[in-house]
């Protein structure tokens, strides 16, 4: 299905604009879903680490590595994304809802 998005048939200009609008909404929804999954992974990993007896200060430290591998970015970039995900979902829920 994803491959088909790049191969949409020719259309008139109105249809192109409609497609762009729909694709923008799809991109925003996918981004919001990704941020939610990043937060859930971080919460899950932290809880698992704590249950294993890992110190609270070290629990969940490997999440940026995991997210980085999934997104094909550096752990530093993934850590930044995790911070943004937390900020949007926890501290700015009204902004998050606009995605």
C-alpha positions, -999 to 999 in steps of 0.1 A, spaced: 0 0 0 28 24 9 44 19 -25 12 27 -43 12 62 -28 40 73 -50 23 58 -80 -11 76 -80 -25 81 -114 -26 115 -132 -54 138 -123 -66 174 -127 -52 202 -104 -82 200 -80 -75 163 -75 -38 170 -69 -47 196 -42 -71 172 -26 -45 144 -26 -19 167 -10 -44 176 17 -52 140 24 -15 130 24 -7 158 49 -34 145 72 -21 110 68 15 122 76 3 140 107 -17 110 119 13 87 114 36 111 133 11 113 162 9 75 163 47 73 162 50 97 191 25 77 211 43 44 205 76 60 215 61 71 248 45 37 254 78 19 246 96 42 271 70 35 298 71 -2 292 108 -4 292 112 17 323 86 -5 341 104 -37 330 137 -24 341 124 -13 375 108 -48 380 142 -63 373 157 -42 400 174 -17 378 180 16 397 154 42 389 181 66 376 191 40 350 157 25 341 148 30 304 182 43 294 183 20 264 151 34 249 169 59 226 189 31 212 158 11 205 140 40 189 170 49 169 173 15 154 136 15 146 137 49 130 172 45 115 186 75 133 212 80 159 205 74 195 210 111 202 184 120 176 160 94 190 165 108 225 155 142 212 124 127 196 116 109 229 118 143 247 95 159 222 71 129 223 69 133 261 65 170 259 37 168 234 18 139 249 22 148 286 27 186 287 10 198 256 -19 175 249 -39 203 231 -10 207 206 -7 169 203 -44 167 195 -39 190 165 -15 165 149 
